Amino acid sequence: MGLTYCLFSYNIIHLENFSDSKKIVVLLKVKNYYTMKLALQTVLWILAFFFSYKIYDSINGPINFNKTKNERYALVINKLKLIRKAQIAHKDVIGIYSDNFDSLVKFIDNGTFTLIEKRDSSFMEYDRTYRIDMLREIVVVDTLGFVPVKDSLFKNSNEYKNFADIPINGVEAKFDINAEIIDKNGYRVPVFEVKVAKDIILHDQNKDLLKIENETISVDGVNGPAIILGSLTEVSTNGNWPTIFDATQ
């Protein structure tokens, strides 16, 4: 290319020795040379920007992904904690967990807690076996009154009304909720489960990083492809998230 440039320079200097037709040919060659040079420089700049972006993205992509993930997980988990509180109250009053959000919301609106007081007491009773009076100890339960569930759990808030909604902008999906009664060591025990897939929570994030997140097995992470509260196979009201999320509200 350097030799071509020298030839072009030489030809331009000595254009006066050429005929008009040769002058035109030389000028066209010079024009084509600089056009090709500009095009090549443009391509090189585009490639430079492209590879610079790829390097930047490979470093900052996982950082931004984790930041977004933790922010959204915190929102989802905080809502699951509220659902857990409502489900425990439902079981305390009704005896079982709710298997749908409509009935859970209705329970909060209309349900009541019974306020009781327990106290120890004793009395003498004739024992027919031993034919003597014997001291009997009992627990006396007194009913003191009733308190609406809403006033007790959500006194100044209506956030329970949208329990089913996942609190992520742009996500229209709902939490999955189920409740059953299982046999545990010969006892019939109520259980429940509320969950949402990570694919829904992180729907707009990098698919490769999302695939890795779905396969997480770690004491510091949310294991598996979903955030889950409770269990349909074990007697538990815990979530599958690490304790770091229990320290934030």
N, C-alpha and C positions, 0 to 999 in steps of 0.2 A: 504493500500500500504506500510506503514511503517513496518507492521508485515512481509509482504512478503519480503521486503528488508532485514530485520534482518535474516529471514530464509535463504535467498540467501547468506548473508554474512557468516552465520554459516556453511552452506554447503560448501562454497568455502574454508573456513579455515580447514575443516575436510575432504577434498577430498581424503586425503591419506588413509582414512578409508573405502573408497568406491571402488567398483569394477570399471573396465574400463567402463562398460555400464552405471553404475549409474553416473560416472563422466561426461559422454557425456550428459546425461539427465539434470544434474544440470547446466552444461555450456549452454545448449540450452535454459533452462528456464531463466538464467541470460541474455543471448543475447536477447531473446524475450522481457524481461522486459524493458531493456534499449531501444530497438527499439520502443516499444509502448510509452515509456516516451518521446523519441525524437519526435515521430509523434504527440503526444498530445501537446508538446511545440510548434511545428511548426504550428499546427492548431490554437493554442491560439494567436501566433504572427500574423498570417494572419488575424484573427478576430479583433485583436487590431488595425492593420493597416487599415482594412476596415472601422471600426467604427470611427477611427480618421479622415479618409478621408471624410466620410459622414458628420461629424461635421464641418470639415473645409469647405466643399462644401456648406453646408447649410448657412454658414456665408458669405463666399466670393462669392458664386454663384450669388446672386442678385447684389452685388457690381460690379463684372466684367460685368454682363449683362447690367447694367445701363451705365457703362463706354463705352462699345461697342455701345450701343443704341445711346447715345448722340453724339458720334463721327460720326456714320453713318447718323444720322438724320441731322447733320450739313452739311455734304456733299450734301445730297439730297436737303435740303432746299436752300442752296446757289445756286444750279443749277436751282431750280424752280424760284428763284429771277431773274436769267438771262432770263429765258423763259418768265417771266412776262414782263420784260423790252421790249423784242422783240415783244410780243403780243400787248402791248400798242402802240408801234410804228406802227405795222401792222394796227391796228384799226385807228390810226390817219391819216394814208396815204390812206388806202384802204376803210375804213369805217366799216369793220367787222373784227372779229378775225379769225385766221387761224385754221382749223380743222385737220391739219396734219403737221408733222414736215418737210416733204419735201418742202411743199409750204412756210413754215416759213423760212427755210434756204435759199430758192431761193429768197424770198423777201429781206432778209438781204444782199444777194449777189448783187442784181440788183436794189433794191428800192432806192428812193431818198426822202429826206425831202425838202420841199419848205420853204425857208427862207422869212419871211414876216415882214413887219413893219406896225404897226397900229398907226394912229395919228388922233386926233380930228380935225375937220374942220367945218366951218360954211359959210353960204352964205344967201343972201337975195332972197326971192322968193315971187312973187305976189300971194296972197291968194284970190281966186275968191269968197270965201264966205264972207270974211270981206272987200274985195276990197281994201286991203292995202298990202304993202310989209311987209313980216314977216321974222324973222331970223330963218333959219333952221340949225340944228346941225347934223352932220354926222360923221361916222368913216371911214377914208380912209385907205384902205389896199394896200400897195405897195409890189410887189414881188422883193426881193433883189437878189435871186439866188437859187441854189440847192446844197444840200450836200448828198453824198451817205450815206445810212443808216448804212452800215458797218463801215465807217469812224467815224460816230457819236457815235455808240454804242460799236463796237468791233474793234477799230482802229488797235491795234497791236496784235490781238488774233484771232484764228480760233476755239475757244472752242465751238462756236455756231454750228459748223458742226456736232457735236455728241450730239445735244440737246436730242435726243430720248433715249440715253443710260443712264442707272442708274449708278451713279459713285461709285459702290461698287465692290471690287474685288471678282471674283467668281460668279457674278450675270450677266446673259446674257439677262434678261428680259428688256423690254422697258417701258417708261412712257406711260400711257393712256392719249390721248388728244382728246377733243371734243369741238365743238363750235356750237352755235345755235343762233337764234333770237327769243326772247320771248316777250310776251305782258306784259307790266308793266304800269298799270293805263292808258290804251289806247294808249300807245306808243310802237313801235317796237324797242326793245333794243337788241344789240348784247351781248352775254355772252360766256364765255369759261371755261373749267375745265381741269386741268392736275393733275393726281394722280398716286400713286403707293402704293400697299398694304404693310403693315408692315411685313407680312409673307414673302415677297420677300426680303425686306431690312435686316431682321433678320433671314434669312432662316436657318442658322447654329447654332442658339442659343437654349437654353433650352426651350422645348416646353411648359412646365407649366408656366414659366415666360412670354413667348410670348403670351400665352392665356390671362394672366392677363393684359399685355400691350395692347392687342387688345380691351379690355373692359374699357380702361382708360377714365375717365370723370373728368377732373381737369383743373384749370386755369393755372397750371404749366406744363401740359403735352400736348401731341398731342392727341386729343380726337378721338376715333373711331379706326377702323381697317386699316386706310390708312392715308397717308400724302397727303393733297389736296390743290391745288392752284385754286382760282376762284370758280365759282358755275354755274350750269346750270339752277338754279331756282331763284337765286338772282343776282342783279347787283353788282358784287363784284370782285375785283382783289386781295383780301387778301387770305392768307393761313390759315389753321387751326392749326398752330403751335403757341406756346407762344412767347411773346415778347423777351425772352432771346435769341432766335435764330436770331432775327433781329439785335442784338447788336454784332454779330460775322459775319465775312466775310471769 
